[in-house]
Amino acid sequence: MAESKITTNHEEIRRWVEQRGGHPAKVKGTEREGESGGGLLRIDYPGYSGEETLEEITWEQFFDQFEKNALAFLYQDTLESGEMSRFSKLIDRDSTEAKAA
């Protein structure tokens, strides 16, 4: 099984995402009223299903919400086959999943 890693390092996250052609995004319509830059965070990749539901945001906006929500980035560098993986997930830093890593 391919190994998963967890980080909160902004540069590591940005580098991993950009190496795979991705960019930070939020789910459209998930901001709280009066909240600037909020919303459910995602990583979007061109050509995937997020075109209608995701809105691209800046890395600054992404990491602002990332920190406000105490998130961690769970990711996988390669698939079992050795190919580059795009698997990632935003998790709560205090979750059992984060503590197990």
C-alpha positions as CSV (number, residue, x, y, z in Angstrom):
1,M,0.0,0.0,0.0
2,A,1.3,3.5,-0.9
3,E,2.2,5.6,2.1
4,S,0.2,8.6,3.2
5,K,1.8,11.6,4.8
6,I,0.4,14.6,6.8
7,T,1.7,18.1,6.9
8,T,0.7,21.7,7.9
9,N,3.7,23.2,6.1
10,H,2.4,25.8,3.6
11,E,5.3,25.6,1.2
12,E,5.2,21.8,1.2
13,I,1.5,21.8,0.4
14,R,1.8,24.4,-2.3
15,R,4.7,22.7,-4.0
16,W,2.9,19.3,-3.9
17,V,-0.3,20.7,-5.4
18,E,1.4,22.8,-8.1
19,Q,3.6,19.8,-9.2
20,R,0.4,18.1,-10.0
21,G,-1.2,21.0,-11.9
22,G,-3.7,21.8,-9.1
23,H,-4.7,25.1,-7.4
24,P,-6.5,26.1,-4.3
25,A,-10.3,26.5,-4.5
26,K,-13.4,26.8,-2.4
27,V,-16.8,25.3,-2.9
28,K,-19.1,28.0,-4.3
29,G,-21.8,29.3,-2.0
30,T,-20.2,27.9,1.2
31,E,-19.1,31.2,2.7
32,R,-20.8,32.4,5.9
33,E,-22.6,35.7,5.5
34,G,-20.2,38.6,6.0
35,E,-17.2,36.4,5.9
36,S,-14.5,37.3,3.4
37,G,-12.6,34.5,1.8
38,G,-14.3,31.7,3.7
39,G,-15.9,28.6,2.5
40,L,-15.1,24.9,2.2
41,L,-11.6,24.4,0.9
42,R,-10.6,22.1,-1.9
43,I,-7.7,21.4,-4.3
44,D,-8.9,21.6,-7.9
45,Y,-7.2,20.0,-10.9
46,P,-8.0,21.2,-14.5
47,G,-10.3,18.8,-16.3
48,Y,-11.9,17.3,-13.2
49,S,-15.5,17.7,-12.0
50,G,-15.0,20.9,-10.0
51,E,-15.6,23.4,-12.8
52,E,-19.3,24.0,-11.9
53,T,-18.9,23.8,-8.1
54,L,-15.5,25.2,-7.3
55,E,-14.1,28.7,-7.4
56,E,-10.4,29.3,-7.6
57,I,-8.9,31.3,-4.7
58,T,-5.4,32.6,-3.9
59,W,-2.9,30.6,-1.8
60,E,-3.1,33.4,0.8
61,Q,-6.9,33.0,1.1
62,F,-6.5,29.2,1.2
63,F,-3.9,29.2,3.9
64,D,-5.8,31.9,5.9
65,Q,-8.8,29.5,6.1
66,F,-6.5,26.5,6.5
67,E,-5.1,28.0,9.7
68,K,-8.4,29.4,11.0
69,N,-9.9,25.9,10.7
70,A,-6.9,24.1,12.1
71,L,-6.6,21.8,9.1
72,A,-3.8,19.4,8.1
73,F,-3.0,18.1,4.6
74,L,-3.1,14.4,4.2
75,Y,-1.5,13.3,0.9
76,Q,0.1,10.5,-1.0
77,D,3.2,11.1,-3.2
78,T,2.9,8.0,-5.4
79,L,0.4,5.3,-6.2
80,E,1.2,1.6,-5.6
81,S,2.1,1.4,-9.3
82,G,4.8,4.1,-8.8
83,E,2.9,6.7,-10.7
84,M,2.4,10.2,-9.3
85,S,-0.6,10.4,-7.0
86,R,-3.1,13.2,-6.8
87,F,-4.7,11.8,-3.6
88,S,-5.1,14.5,-0.9
89,K,-7.5,15.3,1.8
90,L,-8.0,18.2,4.2
91,I,-8.5,16.9,7.7
92,D,-8.8,18.3,11.2
93,R,-5.4,18.6,12.9
94,D,-6.9,17.1,16.1
95,S,-8.6,14.1,14.3
96,T,-7.7,10.5,15.1
97,E,-6.5,10.3,11.5
98,A,-4.0,13.2,12.0
99,K,-2.8,11.8,15.3
100,A,-2.2,8.3,13.8
101,A,0.3,9.7,11.2
